[in-house]
C-alpha cells in the first residue's frame, strides 16, 4: 500500500514536471536557439554558470544562429535581435512589442523606458527636447570628433588584444 502510494506520487510529480516542461520550456518553431533545460534555461549549455563572459556567450550564439535567436535566462525566454533594422522595427511598432513592465520594470522601475502615463509625459517633456534636430546639429562636430576618438581607441585596443571582444564599452564612453 505504501509502495503504491509512493509510486503514484512520483508518477504525479513526473507528470506535472513533464507538463510544465512541454508547456513553458519549448522552443518557438519559427525562431532558432538552444533547447532549454527545465528551470535553468540555457545557463548550463552556454557556460554562464561556469563563469563564461555573457558577451562571449552572445557572440557565439550569434555565430551559430544568426541575427535573431531565442535565449533562455533561467525560466525566462528572451528574443535577441542583432541588427539596427530589427530595433527600428520594434520601436516603430511599440504598441505591439512594448512590455516595459515585464522586460525593464524589474531592473529599471523608474527608467524612461518602463514608466507610463503622467510620469512618462513629465520626464519626456524634460529629456526629449535635448534630442531634437536643432539641438543636435549645433553639437554635431563635437559628437563626430568624440566618436572618431572612441573608434580609434577601439581599433588600437583590438590590434593589441588580437581581435578579442571589447567588453569595456560603457566605461570608455563615460571617460570620453
C-alpha positions as CSV (number, residue, x, y, z in Angstrom):
1,X,0.0,0.0,0.0
2,X,2.8,2.4,0.9
3,X,4.8,1.4,-2.1
4,X,1.8,2.0,-4.4
5,X,1.3,5.5,-2.9
6,X,4.9,6.4,-3.3
7,X,4.9,5.2,-6.9
8,X,1.7,7.1,-7.7
9,X,3.1,10.3,-6.0
10,X,6.3,10.1,-8.0
11,X,4.3,9.5,-11.2
12,X,2.2,12.6,-10.4
13,X,5.3,14.7,-9.8
14,X,6.9,13.4,-13.0
15,X,3.7,14.2,-15.0
16,X,3.5,17.7,-13.6
17,X,7.2,18.4,-14.4
18,X,6.7,17.0,-17.9
19,X,3.6,19.2,-18.4
20,X,5.5,22.3,-17.3
21,X,8.5,21.5,-19.5
22,X,6.3,21.0,-22.6
23,X,4.1,24.0,-21.9
24,X,6.6,26.6,-20.8
25,X,10.1,25.4,-21.8
26,X,9.8,24.5,-25.5
27,X,11.4,26.4,-28.3
28,X,9.3,28.6,-30.7
29,X,9.5,26.8,-34.0
30,X,10.0,30.0,-36.0
31,X,13.0,31.3,-34.1
32,X,16.2,29.3,-33.7
33,X,18.0,28.8,-30.4
34,X,19.3,26.3,-27.9
35,X,16.7,23.9,-26.4
36,X,16.3,25.0,-22.8
37,X,16.6,22.9,-19.6
38,X,13.8,22.8,-17.1
39,X,14.1,25.9,-14.8
40,X,17.7,26.6,-15.8
41,X,17.1,27.5,-19.4
42,X,20.4,27.8,-21.4
43,X,22.6,28.6,-18.4
44,X,24.2,25.2,-18.3
45,X,24.7,24.8,-22.1
46,X,26.3,28.2,-22.7
47,X,28.7,28.1,-19.7
48,X,27.1,31.0,-17.9
49,X,27.2,29.2,-14.6
50,X,30.8,28.2,-15.0
51,X,32.0,31.9,-15.4
52,X,31.9,32.4,-19.2
53,X,31.5,36.0,-20.1
54,X,28.0,37.0,-21.1
55,X,29.3,38.9,-24.1
56,X,31.2,35.9,-25.4
57,X,28.1,33.7,-25.0
58,X,26.0,36.1,-27.0
59,X,28.7,36.4,-29.7
60,X,28.9,32.6,-30.0
61,X,25.1,32.3,-30.2
62,X,25.1,34.9,-32.9
63,X,27.7,33.0,-35.0
64,X,25.7,29.8,-34.6
65,X,22.1,31.0,-35.0
66,X,22.4,34.3,-37.0
67,X,20.8,37.7,-36.3
68,X,17.7,36.6,-34.5
69,X,17.6,33.8,-31.9
70,X,16.0,33.0,-28.6
71,X,17.9,32.7,-25.4
72,X,16.6,31.3,-22.1
73,X,17.9,33.0,-19.0
74,X,16.6,30.6,-16.4
75,X,12.8,30.2,-16.9
76,X,12.6,33.4,-18.9
77,X,12.7,33.5,-22.7
78,X,14.4,36.4,-24.5
79,X,14.5,37.1,-28.2
80,X,17.8,38.6,-29.2
81,X,18.0,40.9,-32.3
82,X,21.4,41.8,-33.6
83,X,20.6,44.4,-36.4
84,X,19.6,48.0,-36.1
85,X,16.8,47.4,-38.5
86,X,15.2,45.0,-36.0
87,X,15.4,47.5,-33.2
88,X,13.9,50.1,-35.5
89,X,11.0,47.8,-36.4
90,X,10.4,47.1,-32.7
91,X,10.5,50.8,-31.8
92,X,8.3,51.8,-34.7
93,X,5.7,49.2,-33.7
94,X,5.9,49.9,-30.0
95,X,2.2,49.3,-29.4
96,X,2.8,45.6,-30.4
97,X,6.1,44.9,-28.7
98,X,6.1,47.2,-25.7
99,X,6.0,45.3,-22.5
100,X,8.2,47.5,-20.3
101,X,7.0,46.3,-17.0
102,X,8.0,42.7,-17.9
103,X,11.3,43.5,-19.5
104,X,12.7,46.6,-17.9
105,X,10.4,47.2,-15.0
106,X,12.2,44.9,-12.6
107,X,15.7,46.3,-13.4
108,X,14.8,49.9,-14.1
109,X,11.5,50.7,-12.4
110,X,11.9,54.4,-12.7
111,X,13.6,54.4,-16.2
112,X,12.1,56.4,-19.1
113,X,11.5,53.1,-20.9
114,X,9.4,51.5,-18.2
115,X,7.3,54.3,-16.8
116,X,3.9,55.2,-18.2
117,X,1.2,57.9,-18.0
118,X,1.7,61.3,-16.4
119,X,5.2,60.3,-15.1
120,X,6.4,59.5,-18.6
121,X,5.0,62.7,-20.0
122,X,6.6,64.8,-17.3
123,X,10.0,63.1,-17.8
124,X,9.8,63.1,-21.6
125,X,9.0,66.8,-21.6
126,X,12.3,67.5,-19.9
127,X,14.5,65.0,-21.7
128,X,13.3,64.7,-25.2
129,X,13.8,68.3,-26.3
130,X,17.6,67.7,-26.0
131,X,17.5,65.2,-28.8
132,X,15.6,67.4,-31.3
133,X,17.5,68.0,-34.6
134,X,18.1,71.7,-34.0
135,X,19.9,71.0,-30.7
136,X,21.9,68.0,-32.0
137,X,23.1,69.8,-35.2
138,X,24.9,72.6,-33.3
139,X,26.9,70.0,-31.4
140,X,27.4,67.6,-34.4
141,X,31.2,68.4,-34.8
142,X,31.9,67.6,-31.2
143,X,29.9,64.4,-31.4
144,X,31.8,63.3,-34.6
145,X,35.2,64.1,-33.0
146,X,34.4,62.1,-29.9
147,X,33.0,59.2,-31.9
148,X,36.2,59.2,-34.1
149,X,38.4,59.2,-30.9
150,X,36.4,56.3,-29.5
151,X,36.6,54.3,-32.7
152,X,40.4,55.0,-32.9
153,X,40.8,53.8,-29.3
154,X,38.8,50.6,-30.0
155,X,40.9,49.9,-33.1
156,X,44.2,50.3,-31.2
157,X,42.9,48.0,-28.4
158,X,41.6,45.5,-30.9
159,X,45.1,45.3,-32.6
160,X,46.8,44.9,-29.2
161,X,44.4,42.3,-27.9
162,X,44.4,40.2,-31.1
163,X,40.7,40.6,-32.1
164,X,39.1,39.9,-28.7
165,X,35.7,41.4,-28.0
166,X,35.7,44.8,-26.3
167,X,33.8,44.4,-23.0
168,X,34.6,47.8,-21.5
169,X,32.5,50.0,-23.9
170,X,30.4,51.7,-21.3
171,X,33.3,52.8,-19.1
172,X,35.2,54.1,-22.2
173,X,32.2,56.0,-23.4
174,X,31.9,57.7,-20.0
175,X,35.6,58.6,-20.0
176,X,35.5,60.1,-23.5
